[in-house]
Amino acid sequence: MKNIIILGSTGSIGTQAIDVIKNNRDKFNVLGIAAFKNASLLLEQAKQLRPKYVCLIDEKTCLDSKDRFQDYSFLEGVEGATQLASDDSCDVVLNAIVGAAGLPATVAAIEKGKVLALANKESLVAAGDFVNDLLSRSKSKIIPVDSEHSAIFQCLIGEDTSEVKKIILTASGGPFKGRKLSSLKDITPAEAVSHPRWNMGDKISVDSATLMNKGLEVIEAHFLFGISYEKIEIVIHPESIIHSMVEFVDGSIKAHLGRTDMRIPIQYALSYPKRIDAPVSSISFEEITSLTFGKIDHESAPCIGLALSAAEKGQSYPATMNAANEVAVEAFLNREIKFTDIGEIVEATLSAHCPVDIGTINDFNDVDQWARTLAKETIEKK
Ligand SMILES: NC(=O)c1ccc[n+]([C@@H]2O[C@H](COP(=O)([O-])OP(=O)(O)OC[C@H]3O[C@@H](n4cnc5c(N)ncnc54)[C@H](OP(=O)(O)O)[C@@H]3O)[C@@H](O)[C@H]2O)c1
């Protein structure tokens, strides 16, 4: 029996993780759950799962809702979440918090040597060198949850990464595939969050629509697998059946295929190194008439170029890019800016940035705050 902590239990990944756990009660026990401010769903989850710990991260919501959680050990704020991530009895920490707000929990889990099932890609994007430095001094292991990275992780099992020629990250192309940037000005938040293949939280859905998500995933892959950026390629694959591929120096290519169901990589990250039954139907290759591939249209998706250029520059550029993107996506969802302004806000913030090395969490916080403030000011002037 593995004891699992779910941080971000009320989100898309968190609720699907709970589905996986409910299907495997003999294998997984939920030790603790944490959400930001959705106290009602958190309470409902607590009643079903009977975890020892329940945590609300937003301090104002804690004040208002604390009394509802008297049956549990109640933890509060970011400290509560990091306490959960480093609990002695926990076997796997699933970090399914959205945004760089997930970094403290990632750090706490690694420092405590935990198995970290990582959905929170922003931890690695914003502070990859710092996180990897902590990992190199810990017995912690990261098992990726992102479907592409779970696919690559599985393709690399038993392989030597020095024999990798390239990683091929597949991208569905998002809801606006084939459209020119000039036609996207009046896209509404509702249109942007309706992804053709995946049902996800709002932030990652908008990132998928701008294709920023693919840029974030390139950075995530670089830090997870220690592969240089020039060896990571993106290919459009609208059917989303191949989740990603690895090509080796001898020309052999390993691919990971599966249904577009996030419960599969979530379950794998929880059950690793074992595989366990999942209630998914097999893909029928007789029914698939074709698997298609295409090139990214960088002119229509400038966010990818911004992410890749921040990645190449390194230091605090990826943290800056990530923070500006989070602020811009939130402003777009709140209808304060247009869809096409997202890339412009990120670009303006990156252009004004003076890079520093990120060696501590305080270095990260300084850069993150600076970028958020500037991005907000730029939005106010729009
Ligand atoms: N959804 C997917 O299919 C998918 C696929 C691959 C990777 N990912 C990655 O997984 C992560 C979670 O994505 P999601 O789609 O599950 O997001 P989501 O549905 O928006 O859920 C986010 C979770 O994080 C919590 N949260 C929000 N703001 C927070 C903050 N400031 N501090 C701490 N917790 C906070 C939310 O709590 P409340 O509900 O209380 O606000 C919720 O539990 C992201 O990094 C995303 O890129 C997601």
The ligand as a Gaussian input file, in Angstrom:
#p B3LYP/6-31G(d) Opt

LIG

0 1
 N       -4.987000      19.032000     -16.734000
 C       -4.190000      18.296000     -17.466000
 O       -4.642000      17.452000     -18.256000
 C       -2.685000      18.474000     -17.362000
 C       -1.872000      17.743000     -18.228000
 C       -0.484000      17.862000     -18.084000
 C        0.050000      18.704000     -17.130000
 N       -0.768000      19.419000     -16.329000
 C       -0.169000      20.319000     -15.332000
 O       -0.699000      19.990000     -14.047000
 C       -0.812000      21.159000     -13.244000
 C       -2.259000      21.267000     -12.779000
 O       -3.071000      21.454000     -13.916000
 P       -4.675000      21.325000     -13.844000
 O       -5.132000      21.340000     -15.232000
 O       -5.038000      20.192000     -12.949000
 O       -5.033000      22.707000     -13.146000
 P       -6.417000      23.122000     -12.451000
 O       -7.521000      22.257000     -12.896000
 O       -6.543000      24.583000     -12.615000
 O       -6.138000      22.800000     -10.901000
 C       -5.147000      23.476000     -10.196000
 C       -5.066000      23.006000      -8.762000
 O       -4.100000      23.845000      -8.106000
 C       -4.734000      24.567000      -7.024000
 N       -4.203000      25.932000      -7.029000
 C       -4.580000      26.975000      -7.817000
 N       -3.853000      28.077000      -7.521000
 C       -3.007000      27.715000      -6.515000
 C       -2.034000      28.416000      -5.747000
 N       -1.769000      29.717000      -5.959000
 N       -1.371000      27.735000      -4.793000
 C       -1.632000      26.431000      -4.561000
 N       -2.565000      25.713000      -5.239000
 C       -3.231000      26.353000      -6.215000
 C       -6.222000      24.531000      -7.322000
 O       -6.966000      24.651000      -6.110000
 P       -8.469000      25.292000      -6.131000
 O       -9.287000      24.351000      -6.953000
 O       -8.842000      25.303000      -4.698000
 O       -8.342000      26.659000      -6.746000
 C       -6.373000      23.148000      -7.981000
 O       -6.437000      22.152000      -6.998000
 C       -0.356000      22.324000     -14.128000
 O        0.984000      22.605000     -13.880000
 C       -0.515000      21.785000     -15.545000
 O        0.383000      22.384000     -16.458000
 C       -2.122000      19.321000     -16.425000

